[in-house]
Amino acid sequence: MPKRLPVKKVKRIGKHRYILKKFSKSNIKTRKKMMLAAPSQFFSIFKDICTLITEGFMTIGKAKRFEKLVTDVTKAPVSTIKGLISQRGGAIGSILAAVLPLLTPLLSKIFKK
């Protein structure tokens, strides 16, 4: 039997979807500036996305090579996630580009009920 979809996490990701889209489409310089100015809540949202991937609610498709990063972020505390993401070049953009189109079906599942 599959696990239940964590509604709070998906709603929190849905609130910040616009920022995540901007972040995934920006260039490296802009991403670095955004990461320096980002509050810890942004990194907790990225951790929620990685948790949804590891629990099997979303797939990362072409970004399979970043699977180790996803499991590392899931296990790490929020304070160290910023370092993990910044050390892997291009990982966050690839993961977000693969995951953002999948958010709409998840959000529609939640809000239909």
Helices and strands as residue ranges (DSSP letters): H 7-15, H 17-25, H 28-37, H 40-54, G 61-66, H 67-75, H 78-87, H 91-112
